[in-house]
Amino acid sequence: MSAYEVVFHAKAAVEVRGLPERPGKALWDTLTAVRRDPWAATLPDLLVEDEAFRFVLFDDGDGVAHLLINDTTRTVTVHGITWIG
C-alpha cells in the first residue's frame, strides 16, 4: 500500500509560515508518520461526527494539526495548525 499524500488547506499553509525551526521539523516528522498510516497516527476529533476529521499532536504536545483523511483520493488535508510556542 502506498502512502497518502499530505496537502495543506490555504488556512494551514498560512499558519505554517513562520514556525521556528524546531516545531517546523517536528511538524514535518509528524506528518511524515501520518502519511504512512493516517488512521493509526491520528486521533478522532470528537467535536465532529465524521471519523475522517482527525488531529495529531507535534513538538512534544506544544502543537496540534487538524486533518481530514480521504481514503478515496488517498490524501490527508491539513486544515489548521496551532502551536503555543
Secondary structure, 3 states (H helix, E strand, C coil): CCCCEEEECHHHHHHHCCCCHHHHHHHHHHHHHHHHCHHHHCEECCCCCCCCEEEEEECCCCEEEEEEEECCCCEEEEEEEEECC
